[in-house]
Amino acid sequence: MFGFVIFLLLHLLSPMQGQLFDAIDSLFSDLFGPPQPGFRPGGAPPPGGRFGPPFAGGPFPNQFQEQPNSFVNSGSGTPFPQATGIDSLFPADCGRNPLDGTGNLCFPDGVLCQQRVSRSGNINYGGHLYWVSWLSTDPQLRNTNWDWFNARNYCRKRCMDLVSFETREEYEFIKSQMGGVKYFWTSGRLCDFDGCDRPDFFPKQINGWFWSANQARLSPTNSTTAFHDWSFTGGFNPPRRQPDNREKIQQNGENESCLGVLNNFYGDGIKWHDVTCHHEKPIVCEDVEGHIAFARQNFPNLRIP
């Protein structure tokens, strides 16, 4: 039983805001040896396929946040994989507490993973499934906005995660779906939490960005040759290139640690912007092969495409 619990915890790990849970960190270090670097160079495929193993530990293999949350039944989120089919916009067994910012990442739900292929709002590109919230025929879904953390969990319940753009072709395809939508979340995240002290992450605003869904590092934000689409302007006064961390620097607010795609918000066309993670936006989810494999393994009686 103990080994099963450790297995589940290792497969849940993923970069997120918050402090490292010291007791579990020590336990994992003792059992499994020193942490290994988890980031991949931008665009490089992970071992074993595009998305790597299910619920890969990411850049910080020992990271696991467990904090009491008054809005959930358990301080550690869903204690094991389930197949309930409960289709909540904001799951009650995991997610982010808007009062204190703590939360837990979700296991996939076997039934929701099974049902994901027949939802309105689905689109396909290169044999890969995406779900676009504003294309749904369900008015509630079409008009819902999520903060970044809850957006990830909504996708993860369905064996998906927020979209990651590792090729320009994929990005251009999703851009073509925007229409009049003002913005949406990606899985892009700044490595500015505990454990992000590796020298190669500095300067953070240049080298510290990664796709949280698959652990691929973004190209340096100041690169003139590698693929990215950071805007040349924003809300900073006077304007600065993105990412600019404007809300922290100019408004004494939170760090702009999450990557959103904005649609001509500053007269700059469709571009990438760093945004404070508590802002709420529509979302694009995409299939994650590792999550699907994890669900198939845990729910062998369900046919999960």
CORJO-V467242 format. One record per helix or strand of 3 or more residues. SS is the DSSP state (~ for helix, > for strand). FROM is the first residue (numbers start at 1). TO is the last residue. Records with the same first field share a line. If there is no record, write none. Layout:
SS: FROM-TO / FROM-TO
//
This chain:
~: 2-12 / 22-32 / 110-118 / 133-135 / 139-142 / 148-156 / 168-175 / 199-201 / 204-207 / 246-251 / 289-298
>: 122-125 / 128-132 / 160-162 / 183-190 / 209-211 / 258-263 / 270-275 / 281-287
//
